[in-house]
Amino acid sequence: MSETLNLHKFENLSPFQIKDELIKLAKKESRATTLPYLNAGRGNPNWIATKAREAFFLLGQFAMTEAQRDRYEAQVGLAGMPQGPGCYDRLKAYCAASEEQTTPPGAETLIAAVDFAIQKFKFDPDAFVLELTDGIVGDHYPMPDRCLVHNETIVHEYLMWAMCAGNRPKAKFDLFPVEGGTAAMCYIFKSLKNQRLLNAGDTIALGTPIFTPYLEMPVLEDYSLNVVDVSSKEEEHFQLTDEDLETLAEPKVKALFLVNPGNPSAVAISPEALKRLVDFVKTRRPDLIILTDDVYGTFVPNFESVMGHLPENTIGVYSYSKYFGCTGWRLGTIVIAQNNIFDKMIAEAPAETKALVEARYETLSPNPAEMKFIDRIVADSRDVALNHTAGLSLPQQVMMTLFSLVEMMDEDKAYQAFCRSILDHRFTELVEGLGIEVPDNPYFDKYYGIIDFEFWLRKYVGQEVVEWIKENVHPLDISFKLAQDHGIVLLNGSGFDAPNWSARVSFANLDDSAYRQIGRAVRSVAIGYVQAYRASKGMPIHG
C-alpha cells in the first residue's frame, strides 16, 4: 500500500517527524482491522522507579510542615520558609511510625536515604535536610546556580557508579544539572561556539549511527559545521576499528561526538575498541574534543564511559530519563573534569579571540578570563544576562538526589537487574517472531535495536535479492508498510545514519507480548520483498 504514497517527499524529514505520519497510518489500519496499534518508535519506558518518588512526595509534605513552623496564615494559605536548626531531628520524628499509625509510603526510604548520605559523605545533618526541604518547595533561585552543594556530591558519586563502574577515574568532575539530555546538547553546542572552540566551517566527526539531533544540529545556520562520519557497522558489532579512527587523524577534525551505548545500535563501546580510542587520542590527537552521551550506560553491566578513560578531553552527558522512567521530569547533567583541555584551549586562544570571548562575561566577573568552561556553559544557558536566574529548578535537583541515593543504596542492584530482564525478554520475543538467530553481545543494552533488512536478507537469502531491493524499493517503504499493513510504528533507520533499508525498534515502551507480533510483521514485510523479487525474475513465489 505504501506504493500509493510519494515517499520521496519524506526523505529530508527527521524520523521523529516522519513518525507523526506513520502514527496516523498505523492508527487508521488498526481501526479498520483487528490488528492492535503498536508504537515502538519512542524510547519512553513503560515503567517507573517508585521508591525515590514515594520518598520525594513524603518529603514534600514534611517540607510544608517546616515552612509552616516559620510562619503560617492558614486562612489565606500562606507560609514562611523552611528553616535549618533541628530539621534533621524533626524529619526523623515525622517519618517515625507510632504504634497506632502505619508508616506512610516512602518514610522508610526517605530517612534511610538521608542517613545513608550523611554517613557516606559526612554531611552536616541539618544543612543537608535544609537543602532538601528548601529545594523541594522551590522557594529560591538555584544557589549555587550551577548545582546545589549536596546534590553535586551525591550525583557525582552516582555517576561514578553509573558511568565508570568498570574504570573509576581519579579525576574529579564538575556538574551542571540541566533539563534533560536535550538541554545538555543545546547548551553544549552553544557554548562550544561561544568560546570559539568550534567555529563555522570547522569539521566534527560523528560516531554513526547516532541519535538524530546530533546529525541535524551541526548543520544548522547557528553552527554551520562540516560533518564526517565514523561509522560502526553491524558486521563489526557496531565497534570502532583502527580504520574508523584514521578519520580523526586529520587535524581539521576538531571534535568527536558519540552516543554510548548507541542510539539506535544499543551497543556500548567494547573495552578493546575503547582502548584503541584512548591510545589514539593520547598518542595522536591529545587536542581532540569528545562529547559522549551515555544515557543508556546503566543498561550495560560494568559500563565504561569514555569520560572515565579520557576525562581531560571529554564532555559527558547523562540523563536520568530512561533508567528511572522519568522523561517528564527532565533530569540530566553535563559533566566536565576539573582538569580539562577546554579551559586550556580558552586560555591559550589568540589575544583577539580571548578579548571577544571575555567581553561576553565581563558583567559576571571582574576577571572573566578565570571563569571555567562549565561556568560559561551555565551563563550561556541563560544568555549571560540572566545568569543570576540560571540553574535547574530545585525540586528537580531534589528528585535527582533521591534517585541517585536510592540507587546507590541498592547494593544488590535488584532494580537494575529487573530493568535489564524486561528488555532482555522483549528482545527475545522479537527475535523469535523474526525467526532469526542473533549472536549474544555482552555490550548490547537491548533498549533499542536496528532491524537491518540488508544485513539479514544477505545472510538468509543472498546478495542478489538485496541488490534488487536496493534498486526497486524506497528505503522508507519498510516503515510505511509496517504502519499501513500492520498498524506498527518503527522509525526509519536511515534517519539515524543507520543502513538505509533498516528500522529502529524500541524495547522499552510496549508490553512484552507486542514484540513477538512486531517480529512477525517485520518478517512478513521481508518475505513480501523476497516474493516480489522472485516474481520479477519469473521464479516461483514460494520456492
N, C-alpha and C positions, 0 to 999 in steps of 0.2 A: 504493500500500500504506500510505502514511502516514495515509490516512483512518481506518485502524483504530486509530490511536493518539490519545489525548487530548492534543493539542499544547498546550492551554491550561495544563496543569499545569507546563509547562517555561518559561512566559513570564517568570517572575521570576528565573530562574536565570542565572548568569553563563554566557557562551558556553563558557568553559573547563570548566564543569560539564556543560553540555549535550553537550559533546564526548565525555564518557565514554559517554553513551547512544548517540551516533552511532557511536562505535568498535565497540560491541557489535553494532549492527545491520549495519554495514559488513562486519565480520568474518564474521558469520553469512551474509550474502549471498555473500561471496567463497567461503566453504566450500561453499555449496550450488550454485555455478555455476563457470564457468571464469574469471570476472572477477577481476582482481587487486585486492587490498585496497590502497587508496591513501589515506594520511592526509596531506592538505595543510593540516591545521588548526594545526600547530605551526610556530613560527618558527626552530626549531633548525636551523642549516645542516648539510648533509651533506658539509662539507669542513672541514679544519683547516689552520692555518698551521704549517708544520713547522720552519722554520729556528730560530725562537726557542725552540721546545720542545726541539730537539736540543741547543741551547746550554744550556738550563736543566738538562737531565738530566746533561750532562757537568759543568756547574758543580757540581752536587750531589756527583758523585764526587770532584771536586777538593776541595770543602769538607770531605769526610770525611778526606782526607789532611791537611788543615790542622788539623782537630780532633785527629787522632792525633799530630801533631807536638807538640801541647801536652801530651798525656798519652794513653797507650794501654795498656789492660789487655785484651789480646787474649783471654785465657782466659775472661773474663766478658763481653766485648763492651762495654767502657766506654771512652770517650774524653773528652778535655777540650773546650776551646772554641777556634774559630779565632782566631788572633792576627794583628795588623796588620803589624808591621815585616817588610818584604821580601815580602809576599804577592803583590804585583803581578808581581815577577820570577819567583816560583815558579809563578804561573799561566801566564806565557808559556812557561816551561820545560815545564810539564805539557802544554800544548797543542801544543808543537812536535813534529812527527813526526821520528823518527830515520830513518836510511837503511833500516833493516830493518823499520820498522813503518809501517802505513798510518795517516794522521791519523784519529783517532776522529771519529765523526759529531758535528758541532756545534763542533769545535775551531776551525775557520776562522771561523765566525760569532761564536763567543764572544769570541775575542781581538780580532776586528775591531770588535765592538760595544763592548768595554771601551775600546779605543784611541780609537774614534770619540767616546765620551762624554768621555774625559779631555781630548781635544783641543778639542772643541766647547765644553765647559762649564768648562774649566780646573780640573778636579778634581785633588785630590791622589791619585795612583795607588793608594797603599796604603790610604788612607781609603775610596776607592770600592770596591776589591776586598774590603775587610773588610766593608763593608755588604752586599755580595753573598753572601759566604761565611757570615757570621754569620746573615744573613737566611734563606738557603736551608736551613740546618739547623734554624732555628726555635728557637734555644736561649734567646731572651729575649722578654719582652713588647715590643710595638712602642714605640720611643723615638726621636724624639718620638711621642706616641700618635696625633697627627693624621696624620702622614705622615713616612716616612723622608726625610732631608735630600736625598740624591742622587736618590731616586726622585721627589720633588716637582719638582725642577728638570727632570728628563727628561720626566715626564708632562706638565708644563706646556707644554713645547716641542712635544710630540706633539699636544696638544690645540689648540695654536695652528694647527698644520697641519690637523688633522682637522676642527676646528670653525670655524676662522676663516681658511681659506686665501684666500677672496675678500676678506676685510676683517679684517686683523690689528689688534686694538685696541692702544692704547698702555697700557691698564690692565694691572696685574699682578694675578694671581689666587692665592688660597689654595685648596689642595686637601685633600679628606678622602677617601682611598680607602676604599671600602666593599664589602660582599659583594654586588656586582652592582647593577644599576639598581633592583631591587626593594627592597633595603635602603635605597638612597638615598631612594626615595619614602617609606618608613616613617619614617626619621629626620627628613626634612624636614617632613612633616606634624606629627610630634610636637613638633618644636622651634618651628614657627610657632605652634602652640597654646601651648606653654610660655612663649614670650616675649610672649604676648598680641598678637602681630601678626595672628593670626586667632582669633576667638572664636566660640563657639556662637552661631548666629543670623546671623553675617556671611555675605555673599554673595561667591562667586567665580565667575569665568567659565571655561568650558572650551572650547577650540578643538576642536569636534567635526567629524567622527567622531574618536574617540580611544581609546587603549588602555584596555580595560575597567576596570582598577583605579582609574583617575582618575575614573571615573563612580561607582564603588562606595564608595571610601574616604571622600569628603567627607560622605556622608550617614550614616555610622556614628555610633552614640551617642557614640563617643570625640570626634568633632569637631562633629557637628550643624550643618554648613554648608548654606546655601542655594546652589543651583547654577543658573546661567543658561548657555545655550549660545551660543557664537559659531560659527555653522555655516558651513563651507565646502562647497560643493556641486560635483558633477561638472560641471554646466553652467557653472560658473565656474572650472573646472580646479582645484578644491579650494583656491582662494585667498581670503584675507580681502578684503572690499570695504569701502568707506567706510561703507556702511550697517551692516555687521557691527561695525565699530569703535565705532559710536554706542552699542552696548550697554555699552561700557566707560566711556562718559562719565559715567554715573551714579556719584556718589561712594560710594554704598553698595557698589559692586563693588570689593572690596579687592585682588583678585588675578586674574591670567590664567594658566591652566595650558595649556601647549602640548606636543604631541609633534611634532617637526620633524626630518626628514620624518615625515609622518603614519603612524600605525598605526591603521587599515588602509589609508588612502588612498595611502600610499607616495609622496606628493608633498611636496617641500620648498617653503617659502615663497619666492616669487619675489622678485627684487630690487625690483620695483615695489611688491608688497604689503608687503615689509619696510620700504621707505621710508615707506609710509603709516602703518605701525605706529609706527615711530620718530618721525615728525613728530607723530603723535597723542600719544604718551606725553610727548614733550618740551614740547609746547605746551599740552596739556590735562590730562594725568594723570601728572605727574612723581612722584607718590606711589604709582603702581601697582606692585604686586609681580608679578613674572613668573617663572614656573618653566618652563624649557624642557628637554625630554627629547630629546636629539639622537643617540640610539644609532645611527640609520641614516644619519647625515650622511656617513659615509665612502663611501656608495654613490652620492653625487651629486657630479658634477665641481664643483670650486671652491665647495663648500658654505659658506654663510654663516649662522652661528648668530645668534640674537637677542642672545646674550650678547656678541658682538663689537661690536654696534651700541648696545646699551643695558646696558653692564656694571654700572652702578650699581644698576639695577633688577632684575637677573636672578640667579636661582639656576639654575646649569647642572647637568644630569645627563648623564653619559656612561657607557656600558658597553662593555667590550671583547668581549662575548659573541658578537655576530653576525659582526662583521668578521673576527675571528680564529678563529671556530669553537670557542669556549671557554666555553659556557654553564655547564659543570660546574665551572669554575674560580671562578666568582662574583667577577668583577673589574669594579668600577665606581668612579666617583668623583663627589663633589659638588664643584662649582666655584663660588666666590664671589669677586668682585672685592674687592681690599683696601679700596677706597673705594666704599662702598655705602650704599643708603638704609636697610638693615636695622639697622645699627649706629646710624644717626642716629635712627631711629624708637624704638629701645630707649632711647637716651639722652634723648630728648625726651618719653618717656611720662609720664603723670601720676605724682606722687610716690607715691601709694598703690600704683599698678601696679608702679613700679620697686622699691618695697620688697618686694613679694611675689616678684617675679622674682629679685631679687638674693639673697633669703634662700635660694633654691633652690641657689645656688652658693657659699654662704659657707664651706663646708668645703674649697673648692678654691682660694680666693684671699682674701687679706686685703682686697682691693678688687674684689669681683665685678663692680662697675659697669664696670670696664675690660675685662672679658672680651669678646672679639669674638664675633659671632654664630656664625661657623663653629666656634669652640672650644666654644660652648654646644651646638652640634649634636653634637660629639664626646662631650661629657659626657652629654647626653640619650640618646645611643645606648646607654649603659650605666647609665641611670637614675641618673646623677650619682655615686651611692655607689660604683660600680665603675669610675669614671673612670680609676683607676690601671691598669686592665687593658683600656682601650679601644684601638681601632685594628684595622685589617685585619691578618691574620696576615702574618708576614714572608715566608714562601715565596710567598704570593700577591703581595705587593708586588714581590718579585724578578721574578716572572713578568710583571707589568705593565712593569717596567723593560725587560726583554728584548723583549717585544712592541713597545714604543714605539721602542727603539733600532733594531731590525731594520727597522721601517717607515720610520724617518727615513733610514736608510742606503740605502734603495731609491730612488735618485734618479730612475729611470725610471718608478717606480710600477707596475712589472710585476705585482706581486701584486694591487694594486687593480684594474688593468685586467682581469686574468683573472677576478677575482671578479665584476666587472660583466658580463663577457662570458657567464659562466654564467647569470646572472639574465636577461640580455637574450635569450639563446637560448631559455630556458624560457618566457619571456613570449611570444615569437614563436610557439612551439609551441602555447601555449594559445589565442592569438588565431586562429591558423589552424584549430584544432579547433573554435572557436566559429563561425567563418565570418563574422567581422565585421571592420570596419576601425577601427583606433584611431589617432587622430592622434598624432604624435610630441610628447612633452612633455619638454623638457630637465631638468625638475625632478623627474621621476618616477624613483625609485630602483629600482623593479621588484622589491623584496624581497617585498612583498605586492601584492595587487590586490583591488579591490572589483568584483565582478560584480553590477552593478545591473540587475536584471531590469526594473524600472520604466523606467529610462532607455533601455535598449536596445530593449525592446518598443515603447515610444512612438516611437522613431526608426524602427524597421523595420516595425512592424505598425500602430500607431495608438493614439490615446488611448482609444478605446472598449474595446479589449482590456485595456488597463491598468486601466481603471475596473472592468471585470468581474472581473479577477483580485483587485483590492483588496477587492471585495465578497464573493468566493467562495473565496479561497484564504488559509489562515493563513500569516503571514509565515515561520514556521518550517518550512513544508511543503517549501521548497526544499532546505534542508539535510537533512531527513529523507528526502526522495525520493532524493537523491543517495546517501545511505547505504544505504537499503533496496533500491533498484533497481539501483545501480551499484557498490556497495562502496567509495564515495568519501566522505571526511570533509572538509567545508568548514565553517568556523564561520559562524554566522548574523551577518549584518552589523548587525542591529538591536542586538545586544549591545555594539556599539561606538558606538552612536548614529549609525550609517550608515543609509541608507534601509532601511525595514522589509523590503522584498522584494529583499534582496541577500545575498550570501555573500562571505566573505573567503577568498582563496586565498593560500597561502604558496608562493613560488617558490624557497624555499631548501632544502627538506628532502626532495625526491624526485628520482629520476633524470630526466634530460631527457625521455625518451620518455613519462613519465607525464602530462605536461602536455597533450599533444595528446589523450590519452584523456579527461582531465578536461574539456577544452574540448568534446569531442563529447558527453560525458554531460550537461554543463550545457545544451548546445544541445538535446539530446533532451528534457530537462525543460521547457525553454521551449516547444518545439514541442508538447509534451503539453498545456500550458496553452492554447495557441492553438487546438488541436484541440478541447479541452473548451469553449472559448468558442464556437467555430463550431457545435458540436453543440447547445449551449444555445440558439442562435439559429436552429436548423434549417437551417444552411448546410452545404454540402459540406465534410467534414472536411479534405480535401486541396485545397481550392480556392485 
